[in-house]
């Protein structure tokens, strides 16, 4: 169920241009929740979401597998391994930065737009890392809030 939700959210940009690009980053949350339950569930959610995207929106596979999905797995796994928020942010931000840089420099895909060079540039690396850690901090904060809310709802029911 979480994989289906993640695949639908990730593919929203392709189905609904404009508003879909605002919805698409929310595909991280189902992976975080699955990973928080169990790292094994998180990896299964990540893998199944990738397969579903292959079927419904193949153009989103690279973005999901190396950014949105890695961020979700990174946050979920870090919540298992680390107790401090800053450590979770650093780990998951590192995962996101690695994914973006791998797409940019490993695959030579202009994920950041045509103005950003696909060859190594330390300034691009610094900007990607800065963005990744800020974006990760936002997602970790949101994820901790959501996990707390889910636990509250679960304990009431």
Secondary structure, DSSP 8 states (H G I E B T S, - for coil): -HHHHHHHHHTHHHHSTTHHHHHGGGHHHHHHHHHHH-HHHHHHHHHHHHHHHHHH-GGGHHHIIIIIHHHHHHHHHHHHH--SHHHHHHHHHHHHHHHHHIIIIIS---TT-TTS-SS--HHHHHHHHHHHHHHHHHHHHHHHHHHHHHHHHHHH-
